[in-house]
Amino acid sequence: MEEVKEQEKIMFSPSVCSYADDETTSYKIEIQLPGVEKDTIKLKMHDDSFFIKGETEDTIYIGTYAICCPVKPEEAKATYNQGLLKIDVPFKEEDYKSIDIKIE
């Protein structure tokens, strides 16, 4: 009987884009997970970070990321469509102040 060796999966950090919305009331996170089925995605969020993992037949996308300002993870909303996971989570303190900086 021949022994069949299971192929190892390749691990990658997914591409992540994150930013505060224009009103600075919530934090937006977009994560690219090409080819990943929704039911393989694991998303865990804390008030200062999040963990993401998603798998395809031969790839594992995995990473842990810090969040710039404290958020309310219990109020996070996530949607997934065609390889793009979008997360919207409100800041703990609303109305963060920002200052426009002149670029010379």
N, CA, C and O of each residue as an XYZ file, in Angstrom:
416
protein
N       0.840     -1.165      0.000
C       0.000      0.000      0.000
C       0.896      1.243      0.000
O       1.828      1.339      0.799
N       0.614      2.185     -0.892
C       1.406      3.406     -0.996
C       0.970      4.425      0.043
O      -0.215      4.590      0.333
N       1.960      5.097      0.588
C       1.653      6.159      1.548
C       1.484      7.463      0.774
O       2.354      7.860     -0.001
N       0.359      8.113      0.997
C       0.086      9.384      0.328
C       0.423     10.503      1.303
O      -0.136     10.585      2.397
N       1.343     11.359      0.889
C       1.768     12.468      1.742
C       0.907     13.686      1.436
O       0.777     14.090      0.281
N       0.326     14.261      2.470
C      -0.508     15.440      2.300
C       0.374     16.656      2.005
O       1.382     16.884      2.675
N      -0.019     17.428      0.998
C       0.742     18.616      0.614
C       0.571     19.707      1.676
O      -0.539     19.960      2.144
N       1.676     20.344      2.046
C       1.615     21.420      3.019
C       1.035     22.665      2.374
O       1.265     22.941      1.197
N       0.280     23.411      3.165
C      -0.298     24.654      2.668
C       0.707     25.786      2.829
O       1.514     25.794      3.758
N       0.641     26.734      1.912
C       1.490     27.923      1.971
C       0.780     28.957      2.838
O      -0.432     29.144      2.729
N       1.554     29.634      3.709
C       0.969     30.637      4.598
C       1.352     32.039      4.115
O       2.502     32.301      3.761
N       0.343     32.944      4.112
C       0.534     34.332      3.726
C      -0.160     35.246      4.716
O      -1.153     34.866      5.336
N       0.371     36.463      4.861
C      -0.363     37.524      5.556
C      -1.289     38.156      4.527
O      -0.839     38.519      3.441
N      -2.565     38.294      4.841
C      -3.460     38.911      3.864
C      -3.182     40.408      3.741
O      -2.625     41.026      4.648
N      -3.573     40.968      2.624
C      -3.463     42.410      2.416
C      -4.570     43.090      3.222
O      -5.747     42.757      3.079
N      -4.179     44.055      4.081
C      -5.132     44.724      4.970
C      -5.052     46.235      4.752
O      -3.965     46.810      4.708
N      -6.212     46.863      4.617
C      -6.310     48.319      4.552
C      -7.239     48.746      5.684
O      -8.353     48.233      5.791
N      -6.797     49.678      6.532
C      -7.642     50.114      7.645
C      -7.547     51.623      7.801
O      -6.503     52.227      7.553
N      -8.678     52.227      8.223
C      -8.754     53.685      8.319
C      -9.968     54.090      9.136
O     -10.918     53.322      9.283
N      -9.924     55.308      9.666
C     -11.091     55.871     10.355
C     -12.007     56.476      9.303
O     -11.533     57.012      8.302
N     -13.329     56.395      9.524
C     -14.253     57.016      8.581
C     -14.137     58.542      8.679
O     -13.494     59.063      9.590
N     -14.759     59.247      7.743
C     -14.638     60.711      7.679
C     -15.132     61.407      8.940
O     -14.616     62.465      9.300
N     -16.119     60.835      9.612
C     -16.664     61.446     10.829
C     -15.902     61.019     12.080
O     -16.217     61.463     13.184
N     -14.915     60.173     11.910
C     -14.117     59.577     12.998
C     -14.983     58.951     14.097
O     -14.689     59.081     15.285
N     -16.051     58.275     13.680
C     -16.890     57.552     14.630
C     -16.648     56.045     14.575
O     -16.952     55.327     15.527
N     -16.100     55.571     13.457
C     -15.848     54.139     13.349
C     -14.575     53.858     12.566
O     -14.058     54.707     11.840
N     -14.089     52.635     12.741
C     -12.862     52.168     12.115
C     -13.250     51.173     11.033
O     -14.029     50.254     11.283
N     -12.719     51.349      9.848
C     -13.004     50.480      8.709
C     -11.785     49.606      8.445
O     -10.651     50.085      8.460
N     -12.026     48.327      8.204
C     -10.954     47.383      7.900
C     -11.378     46.591      6.668
O     -12.487     46.059      6.619
N     -10.498     46.512      5.677
C     -10.751     45.709      4.481
C      -9.604     44.713      4.331
O      -8.432     45.091      4.338
N      -9.960     43.436      4.196
C      -8.968     42.366      4.148
C      -9.189     41.545      2.883
O     -10.288     41.042      2.648
N      -8.147     41.411      2.072
C      -8.240     40.621      0.850
C      -7.917     39.162      1.143
O      -6.839     38.828      1.637
N      -8.882     38.302      0.825
C      -8.738     36.859      1.028
C      -9.132     36.134     -0.259
O     -10.170     35.474     -0.294
N      -8.324     36.245     -1.318
C      -8.715     35.680     -2.617
C      -8.905     34.166     -2.579
O      -8.055     33.425     -2.087
N     -10.038     33.733     -3.110
C     -10.323     32.303     -3.205
C     -10.802     31.644     -1.933
O     -11.059     30.440     -1.927
N     -10.931     32.399     -0.851
C     -11.338     31.836      0.439
C     -12.865     31.743      0.511
O     -13.572     32.690      0.169
N     -13.354     30.600      0.955
C     -14.789     30.427      1.192
C     -15.140     31.030      2.554
O     -14.373     30.909      3.509
N     -16.300     31.677      2.636
C     -16.703     32.374      3.859
C     -16.681     31.482      5.093
O     -16.303     31.934      6.173
N     -17.080     30.228      4.949
C     -17.166     29.343      6.118
C     -15.801     28.915      6.664
O     -15.742     28.288      7.722
N     -14.702     29.236      5.972
C     -13.369     28.922      6.492
C     -12.739     30.110      7.219
O     -11.646     29.983      7.771
N     -13.408     31.257      7.225
C     -12.836     32.461      7.828
C     -13.074     32.478      9.334
O     -14.186     32.246      9.809
N     -12.000     32.759     10.072
C     -12.096     32.969     11.520
C     -11.660     34.400     11.788
O     -10.561     34.799     11.401
N     -12.509     35.171     12.445
C     -12.224     36.558     12.780
C     -12.470     36.746     14.267
O     -13.569     36.493     14.761
N     -11.436     37.194     14.981
C     -11.559     37.492     16.408
C     -11.099     38.923     16.606
O     -10.074     39.331     16.061
N     -11.850     39.683     17.383
C     -11.523     41.087     17.574
C     -11.515     41.440     19.049
O     -12.385     41.025     19.815
N     -10.512     42.217     19.427
C     -10.386     42.784     20.770
C     -10.538     44.294     20.642
O     -10.703     44.809     19.536
N     -10.485     44.995     21.748
C     -10.641     46.446     21.649
C      -9.405     47.133     21.071
O      -9.460     48.319     20.745
N      -8.282     46.403     20.938
C      -7.069     47.023     20.406
C      -6.390     46.218     19.289
O      -5.313     46.592     18.826
N      -7.020     45.106     18.851
C      -6.398     44.267     17.821
C      -7.427     43.294     17.247
O      -8.533     43.145     17.765
N      -7.016     42.627     16.141
C      -7.874     41.569     15.598
C      -7.005     40.472     14.991
O      -5.855     40.702     14.617
N      -7.583     39.273     14.901
C      -6.951     38.090     14.330
C      -7.810     37.626     13.171
O      -9.036     37.583     13.278
N      -7.167     37.275     12.054
C      -7.887     36.781     10.885
C      -7.201     35.521     10.354
O      -5.974     35.429     10.317
N      -8.024     34.558      9.947
C      -7.504     33.347      9.314
C      -8.527     32.872      8.300
O      -9.720     32.797      8.596
N      -8.061     32.554      7.113
C      -8.922     32.005      6.067
C      -8.110     31.036      5.231
O      -6.899     31.201      5.083
N      -8.775     30.018      4.682
C      -8.045     28.975      3.956
C      -8.643     28.688      2.597
O      -9.854     28.775      2.394
N      -7.756     28.339      1.665
C      -8.148     27.762      0.389
C      -7.585     26.344      0.376
O      -7.070     25.865      1.387
N      -7.683     25.690     -0.749
C      -7.191     24.319     -0.850
C      -5.687     24.221     -0.575
O      -5.221     23.233     -0.007
N      -4.930     25.248     -0.980
C      -3.477     25.183     -0.821
C      -2.851     26.369     -0.089
O      -1.627     26.456      0.011
N      -3.679     27.283      0.423
C      -3.154     28.496      1.053
C      -3.865     28.786      2.368
O      -5.069     28.567      2.501
N      -3.099     29.282      3.339
C      -3.667     29.789      4.589
C      -3.292     31.267      4.682
O      -2.113     31.621      4.654
N      -4.304     32.123      4.793
C      -4.090     33.547      5.057
C      -4.279     33.744      6.553
O      -5.320     33.384      7.103
N      -3.271     34.320      7.215
C      -3.336     34.426      8.670
C      -2.574     35.656      9.144
O      -1.539     36.008      8.578
N      -3.088     36.313     10.188
C      -2.380     37.452     10.744
C      -3.083     38.034     11.959
O      -4.283     37.843     12.155
N      -2.317     38.742     12.767
C      -2.830     39.488     13.907
C      -2.391     40.936     13.721
O      -1.230     41.205     13.411
N      -3.329     41.869     13.911
C      -3.065     43.269     13.601
C      -3.530     44.171     14.742
O      -4.568     43.930     15.358
N      -2.743     45.215     15.010
C      -3.111     46.206     16.029
C      -4.087     47.207     15.418
O      -4.056     47.478     14.217
N      -4.952     47.747     16.268
C      -5.894     48.793     15.880
C      -5.432     50.091     16.542
O      -5.037     50.090     17.708
N      -5.481     51.176     15.809
C      -4.894     52.448     16.273
C      -5.525     53.004     17.546
O      -4.823     53.555     18.393
N      -6.831     52.866     17.687
C      -7.548     53.441     18.823
C      -8.534     52.401     19.349
O      -8.991     51.557     18.577
N      -8.876     52.433     20.633
C      -9.801     51.425     21.171
C     -11.157     51.429     20.459
O     -11.732     52.482     20.184
N     -11.647     50.223     20.171
C     -12.931     50.052     19.489
C     -13.867     49.197     20.342
O     -13.466     48.653     21.371
N     -15.120     49.089     19.900
C     -16.124     48.261     20.574
C     -16.326     46.984     19.751
O     -17.190     46.955     18.875
N     -15.549     45.932     20.014
C     -15.636     44.730     19.182
C     -17.010     44.071     19.204
O     -17.401     43.426     18.231
N     -17.741     44.224     20.295
C     -19.068     43.611     20.381
C     -20.068     44.259     19.416
O     -21.141     43.704     19.178
N     -19.727     45.427     18.860
C     -20.605     46.120     17.905
C     -20.079     46.058     16.473
O     -20.610     46.732     15.591
N     -19.043     45.258     16.235
C     -18.457     45.139     14.896
C     -19.429     44.452     13.945
O     -20.177     43.553     14.328
N     -19.397     44.903     12.695
C     -20.187     44.278     11.635
C     -19.242     43.909     10.511
O     -18.400     44.711     10.107
N     -19.384     42.679     10.001
C     -18.500     42.202      8.943
C     -19.307     41.625      7.795
O     -20.310     40.942      8.005
N     -18.857     41.909      6.570
C     -19.458     41.335      5.366
C     -18.337     40.765      4.497
O     -17.202     41.239      4.530
N     -18.681     39.742      3.722
C     -17.687     39.098      2.868
C     -18.294     38.884      1.494
O     -19.378     38.317      1.357
N     -17.567     39.355      0.463
C     -18.052     39.208     -0.897
C     -16.861     39.127     -1.845
O     -16.022     40.027     -1.870
N     -16.788     38.066     -2.613
C     -15.786     37.866     -3.660
C     -14.357     38.136     -3.188
O     -13.610     38.869     -3.835
N     -13.992     37.548     -2.073
C     -12.622     37.635     -1.599
C     -12.269     38.870     -0.798
O     -11.106     39.056     -0.439
N     -13.256     39.733     -0.505
C     -12.990     40.943      0.268
C     -13.849     40.952      1.529
O     -15.078     40.987      1.457
N     -13.182     40.920      2.687
C     -13.853     40.995      3.976
C     -13.829     42.449      4.436
O     -12.760     43.051      4.544
N     -15.007     43.012      4.705
C     -15.120     44.391      5.176
C     -15.658     44.384      6.597
O     -16.663     43.738      6.894
N     -14.972     45.116      7.473
C     -15.358     45.201      8.875
C     -15.557     46.663      9.229
O     -14.751     47.515      8.858
N     -16.629     46.951      9.946
C     -16.921     48.306     10.422
C     -17.151     48.188     11.924
O     -18.062     47.487     12.366
N     -16.320     48.880     12.708
C     -16.419     48.777     14.160
C     -16.325     50.184     14.759
O     -15.413     50.938     14.418
N     -17.258     50.545     15.647
C     -17.221     51.897     16.228
C     -16.086     52.070     17.233
O     -15.692     51.132     17.926
N     -15.575     53.293     17.291
C     -14.577     53.633     18.301
C     -15.239     53.648     19.677
O     -16.436     53.915     19.786
N     -14.466     53.364     20.730
C     -15.001     53.458     22.096
C     -15.320     54.895     22.449
O     -16.378     55.189     23.005
N     -14.402     55.787     22.124
C     -14.650     57.208     22.347
C     -14.972     57.836     21.005
O     -14.173     57.766     20.072
N     -16.127     58.441     20.910
C     -16.483     59.092     19.657
C     -15.807     60.448     19.572
O     -15.383     61.012     20.580
N     -15.713     60.952     18.377
C     -15.208     62.292     18.115
C     -13.720     62.434     18.436
O     -13.316     63.345     19.158
N     -12.907     61.516     17.888
C     -11.464     61.705     17.984
C     -11.095     62.941     17.196
O     -11.593     63.150     16.089
N     -10.244     63.745     17.746
C      -9.805     64.981     17.095
C      -8.648     64.683     16.163
O      -7.747     63.916     16.502
N      -8.677     65.287     14.995
C      -7.543     65.196     14.080
C      -7.204     66.596     13.590
O      -8.051     67.490     13.562
N      -5.965     66.759     13.212
C      -5.479     68.067     12.780
C      -4.951     67.916     11.349
O      -4.178     67.002     11.061
N      -5.374     68.815     10.460
C      -4.841     68.813      9.091
C      -3.420     69.359      9.129
O      -3.161     70.390      9.749
N      -2.512     68.676      8.474
C      -1.110     69.072      8.409
C      -0.785     69.539      7.000
O      -1.039     68.828      6.027
N      -0.229     70.722      6.895
C       0.151     71.259      5.591
C       1.369     70.511      5.085
O       2.345     70.332      5.812
N       1.309     70.079      3.841
C       2.417     69.369      3.226
C       3.143     70.327      2.276
O       2.540     70.895      1.366
N       4.420     70.489      2.504
C       5.202     71.446      1.696
C       5.889     70.751      0.550
O       6.589     71.395     -0.233
